[in-house]
Amino acid sequence: MKKLYILILLCFATLFVAGQSISSYVIASAGESNEAGGINISWTLGEIAIETLEDNANTLVLTQGFQQGYFEITSVGEPLSNNFSLNIYPNPASDFVWVDLDSKEIVNAVIELYDLEGRLLYNDQFNVLEGPNKVSLQDLNASQYIIRVVDSSGNILQTFKLIKR
C-alpha cells in the first residue's frame, strides 16, 4: 500500500513539474495568415482562447490564444515628473545603448547599470546638453539588466529593464 501512495505522489509531482509550461509559440495542425486593406488576420486550428480585447477609442482589437506577437516590457515604472523625456535605445541591444535625456531643467544626470542580483556594474555622470550618451555593453554577458537614470540631487528619473543579446 505504501508503494502505491509513493507511485501516486510521483505521478502528481511529474504532472506539476513537466505539465505547467506556457509558451508564446504554438504548434497546430492547421493555420494561415492573410492581409487585406491594412488588416492582418491569422489563425490556428485547435488553439485555446485566452483573452479578448474589444473596441477602444474607435480601434477594433481582437487578441486570443497563444498566437501573439512577442513583446518585451522594458520600462519598469512611470517617470516621477513630466518635465523631461528619457529614451534608452536600442533595447534589446548587443554592443551599446544610447541614453537620451531631454529636459530644460536637468543639466547633469547619472546612469547606473545593475545586474539582476543588484550589483552595480556601471556608474557614470553625463551632461544632458551634450546629447545622447553612449553606454558600452561589450564586456557584459547576454542577460537582462536594470538601467536607472538619476538626476544630480539623487532623484530617480526612470528605471528600465535592459536586454543584452
VOSE-23357 format. One record per residue (C-alpha): residue number from 1; x, y, z. Coordinates in Angstrom, 1 decimal, decimal comma, always signed. Example, Ala and Ser with C-alpha at 12.3 -4.5 7.8 and 13.67 -1.06 7.14 Angstrom:
BEGIN
> 1 / +12,3 / -4,5 / +7,8
> 2 / +13,7 / -1,1 / +7,1
% end
This chain:
BEGIN
> 1 / +0,0 / +0,0 / +0,0
> 2 / +2,9 / +2,3 / +0,8
> 3 / +4,3 / +1,8 / -2,7
> 4 / +1,0 / +2,7 / -4,3
> 5 / +1,0 / +6,1 / -2,3
> 6 / +4,6 / +6,8 / -3,4
> 7 / +3,7 / +6,0 / -7,1
> 8 / +0,6 / +8,3 / -7,0
> 9 / +2,7 / +11,0 / -5,4
> 10 / +5,4 / +10,7 / -8,1
> 11 / +2,8 / +10,9 / -10,8
> 12 / +1,3 / +14,1 / -9,4
> 13 / +4,8 / +15,6 / -8,9
> 14 / +5,7 / +14,8 / -12,5
> 15 / +2,5 / +16,4 / -13,7
> 16 / +3,2 / +19,6 / -11,8
> 17 / +6,8 / +19,8 / -12,8
> 18 / +6,6 / +19,0 / -16,5
> 19 / +3,0 / +20,0 / -17,3
> 20 / +2,9 / +23,6 / -16,3
> 21 / +4,8 / +25,3 / -19,1
> 22 / +3,2 / +28,0 / -21,2
> 23 / +5,0 / +29,1 / -24,3
> 24 / +4,4 / +32,0 / -26,6
> 25 / +4,6 / +29,7 / -29,6
> 26 / +2,0 / +27,2 / -30,8
> 27 / +2,3 / +24,0 / -32,9
> 28 / -1,0 / +23,4 / -34,6
> 29 / -2,3 / +21,1 / -37,3
> 30 / -3,5 / +24,0 / -39,5
> 31 / -3,2 / +27,7 / -39,7
> 32 / -3,0 / +30,7 / -42,0
> 33 / -2,3 / +34,4 / -42,2
> 34 / -3,9 / +36,9 / -44,6
> 35 / -3,7 / +40,6 / -45,1
> 36 / -6,2 / +42,8 / -46,9
> 37 / -6,9 / +46,5 / -46,7
> 38 / -4,3 / +47,1 / -43,9
> 39 / -5,9 / +44,4 / -41,7
> 40 / -3,9 / +41,3 / -40,9
> 41 / -5,8 / +38,1 / -39,7
> 42 / -4,1 / +34,9 / -38,6
> 43 / -5,5 / +31,8 / -37,1
> 44 / -4,6 / +28,3 / -35,9
> 45 / -6,8 / +25,3 / -35,6
> 46 / -7,3 / +23,9 / -32,1
> 47 / -6,0 / +26,9 / -30,2
> 48 / -7,4 / +27,6 / -26,8
> 49 / -8,9 / +31,1 / -26,4
> 50 / -7,1 / +33,0 / -23,7
> 51 / -8,1 / +36,7 / -23,8
> 52 / -10,2 / +39,0 / -25,9
> 53 / -9,9 / +42,8 / -26,1
> 54 / -12,5 / +44,9 / -27,7
> 55 / -13,1 / +48,4 / -29,2
> 56 / -11,1 / +51,2 / -27,6
> 57 / -11,2 / +54,7 / -29,0
> 58 / -12,6 / +53,5 / -32,4
> 59 / -9,9 / +50,9 / -32,8
> 60 / -11,0 / +47,3 / -33,0
> 61 / -8,6 / +44,8 / -31,5
> 62 / -9,1 / +41,1 / -31,2
> 63 / -6,5 / +39,1 / -29,3
> 64 / -6,9 / +35,5 / -28,4
> 65 / -4,8 / +32,4 / -27,6
> 66 / -1,1 / +31,8 / -27,8
> 67 / -0,6 / +33,2 / -31,3
> 68 / +0,6 / +36,6 / -30,1
> 69 / +3,4 / +38,8 / -31,1
> 70 / +6,5 / +38,7 / -28,9
> 71 / +6,7 / +41,9 / -26,7
> 72 / +9,2 / +42,7 / -24,1
> 73 / +8,3 / +45,2 / -21,3
> 74 / +11,3 / +47,5 / -20,8
> 75 / +10,1 / +50,4 / -18,7
> 76 / +9,9 / +49,4 / -15,1
> 77 / +7,9 / +52,4 / -13,9
> 78 / +6,4 / +55,7 / -15,0
> 79 / +8,6 / +58,8 / -14,7
> 80 / +8,1 / +60,7 / -11,5
> 81 / +7,5 / +64,0 / -13,3
> 82 / +6,7 / +65,3 / -16,8
> 83 / +9,5 / +67,9 / -17,1
> 84 / +11,7 / +65,5 / -19,1
> 85 / +11,8 / +62,9 / -21,8
> 86 / +14,0 / +59,9 / -21,4
> 87 / +14,7 / +57,3 / -24,0
> 88 / +17,1 / +54,3 / -24,0
> 89 / +17,7 / +52,6 / -27,3
> 90 / +18,1 / +50,2 / -28,9
> 91 / +16,5 / +47,7 / -26,4
> 92 / +17,3 / +44,8 / -26,8
> 93 / +20,9 / +45,7 / -27,6
> 94 / +24,1 / +43,9 / -28,3
> 95 / +27,1 / +46,3 / -28,2
> 96 / +25,8 / +49,6 / -26,7
> 97 / +22,8 / +51,6 / -25,8
> 98 / +22,1 / +55,3 / -26,1
> 99 / +20,7 / +57,2 / -23,1
> 100 / +18,8 / +60,3 / -24,4
> 101 / +17,5 / +62,7 / -21,8
> 102 / +15,7 / +65,8 / -23,0
> 103 / +15,0 / +68,3 / -20,3
> 104 / +15,0 / +72,1 / -19,8
> 105 / +15,6 / +71,8 / -16,1
> 106 / +18,0 / +68,9 / -15,7
> 107 / +21,6 / +69,5 / -16,8
> 108 / +23,5 / +66,6 / -15,2
> 109 / +22,4 / +63,1 / -14,6
> 110 / +23,9 / +59,7 / -13,6
> 111 / +23,5 / +56,4 / -15,5
> 112 / +23,5 / +53,3 / -13,2
> 113 / +23,6 / +49,8 / -14,6
> 114 / +22,8 / +46,9 / -12,3
> 115 / +22,7 / +43,1 / -12,9
> 116 / +19,6 / +41,2 / -11,7
> 117 / +21,3 / +40,4 / -8,4
> 118 / +21,6 / +44,2 / -7,6
> 119 / +25,3 / +44,6 / -8,2
> 120 / +26,3 / +48,0 / -9,6
> 121 / +28,1 / +47,3 / -12,9
> 122 / +28,3 / +50,8 / -14,4
> 123 / +28,0 / +54,3 / -12,9
> 124 / +28,8 / +57,4 / -15,0
> 125 / +27,7 / +61,1 / -14,9
> 126 / +26,8 / +62,8 / -18,1
> 127 / +25,8 / +66,3 / -19,3
> 128 / +22,3 / +66,3 / -20,7
> 129 / +23,0 / +69,3 / -23,0
> 130 / +25,7 / +67,3 / -24,9
> 131 / +23,1 / +65,0 / -26,3
> 132 / +22,6 / +61,2 / -26,0
> 133 / +25,2 / +59,3 / -24,0
> 134 / +26,6 / +56,0 / -25,3
> 135 / +26,9 / +53,2 / -22,8
> 136 / +29,1 / +50,2 / -23,9
> 137 / +27,7 / +46,7 / -23,2
> 138 / +30,6 / +44,8 / -24,8
> 139 / +32,0 / +43,5 / -21,5
> 140 / +28,6 / +42,2 / -20,4
> 141 / +27,2 / +38,7 / -20,9
> 142 / +23,9 / +38,2 / -22,7
> 143 / +21,3 / +38,7 / -20,0
> 144 / +18,8 / +41,2 / -18,5
> 145 / +20,0 / +44,3 / -16,6
> 146 / +18,4 / +47,2 / -14,9
> 147 / +19,4 / +50,7 / -16,1
> 148 / +18,5 / +53,6 / -13,9
> 149 / +18,9 / +57,4 / -14,6
> 150 / +19,2 / +59,6 / -11,6
> 151 / +19,4 / +63,4 / -11,5
> 152 / +22,2 / +65,4 / -9,8
> 153 / +20,2 / +65,6 / -6,5
> 154 / +19,7 / +61,8 / -6,3
> 155 / +16,1 / +61,6 / -7,5
> 156 / +15,5 / +58,5 / -9,7
> 157 / +14,1 / +59,8 / -13,0
> 158 / +13,3 / +56,5 / -14,6
> 159 / +14,2 / +52,8 / -14,4
> 160 / +14,3 / +50,4 / -17,4
> 161 / +14,9 / +46,7 / -18,0
> 162 / +17,7 / +46,4 / -20,5
> 163 / +18,1 / +43,2 / -22,5
> 164 / +21,6 / +42,4 / -23,8
> 165 / +21,7 / +39,9 / -26,6
% end
